[in-house]
């Protein structure tokens, strides 16, 4: 039995169709026009829709569009007494399942209904199986059995089905985007877009246009209107990586979107409604940024509805071996190389390493070893670890002889004010960077490896005039 909606302004036509379809046991809902049908589609679930084309309050094409928005898998059959090739083509282009001319034979109606319901059932089963596969993939993606990873998987399973905003906190390379994708894949938005953007990769003005889009003529070079990532992620998920690098002015605009679900393109005064789930991530300590006036407190609490913390690799050493096995299979497959075992001695060497780059660094080490190793087994010598992590003694001796920073530290007196020294050093570095950048704060920020908002804050802190 299928649930079928019949939309037609002619009562006799609705009655005839209802009688034909009820003979096969289908449940019928009737609508006398476009507006009534739209209310039915918004408030109920159907397996098939029959709709007339010409009605006093609109056209059947509007019904097709509404069904596509409400449920892309819902088949719609167009009915018309004035059949033309052009109308049939347009109906099919809009997403209609079939097209029938009035009058029609009962057998034809039943045959179309059977095909439409079977197609809908197959598509829904396919979507269900894809969702199950994605859940299996998700289980394989988050590798490890340490208590911290088990807790993280449990949190993902709990938060994914909701629409809650999530803040992912973790060091560089821990897999923040992987966790965001896992949340998306296990949500009701899984069939919709997942759009990721690195907020640290854009200057402030470019990031605003990237997120919200712009209108033609909004700025030099804007020769056409362009939708932003919020619009591209409509009904899906937008992942904002490195959110801590976003400027305060842009934070205010993001807060507005989170509050009312509307974006404003650069150069436009007309807001646009978007339905987007936001997942943000950062490796920075946002409470410290809030204390220093670099991150909005209200935005933090709006984003951190559900905070998820990813532990660094050095705190989950028991997960190292399954991670190495997983990444080795992945690397061998991508490089089209035979799978190699990693010796016990090499594994022990990796266990002693602190992995400042976390899982991303581990993958790079494995990939390099697969390419350069000559034996059938990968040994300790095939892993080229950073000397400052794997050999503190070598690092210390290198610092004494070669590092100018170490020589500067050695030149300081035994008794020195830490606060005054740090502030003076920071101020001098800031002035030098501004001088080198000819007063361009964005360039100075790039030289110092900080954000543009960091520069502005420090100028105010030390009462410096960049023009001077």
Secondary structure, 3 states (H helix, E strand, C coil): CCEEEEECCCHHHHHHHHHHHHCCCCEEEEECCHHHHHHHHHHCCCCEEEEECEECCEEHHHHHHHHHHHCCCCEEEEEECCCCHHHHHHHHHHCCCEEEECCCCHHHHHHHHHHHHHHHHHHHHHHHHHHHHHHHHHHHHCCCCCHHHHHHHHHHHHHHCCCCCEEEECCCCCCHHHHHHHHHHCCCCCCCCEEEEEHHHCCHHHHHHHHHEECCCCCCCCCCCEECHHHHCCCCEEEEECHHHCCHHHHHHHHHHHHHCEECCECCCCCEECCCEEEEEECCCHHHHHHCCCCCHHHHHHHCCEEEECCCHHHCHHHHHHHHHHHHHHHHHHHCCCCCEECHHHHHHHHCCCCCCHHHHHHHHHHHHHHHCCCCEECHHHCCCCHHHHCHHHHHHHHHHHCHHHHHHHHCCCCCCHHHHHHHHHHHHHHHHHHHCCCCHHHHHHHHCCCHHHHHHHHHHHCCCCCC
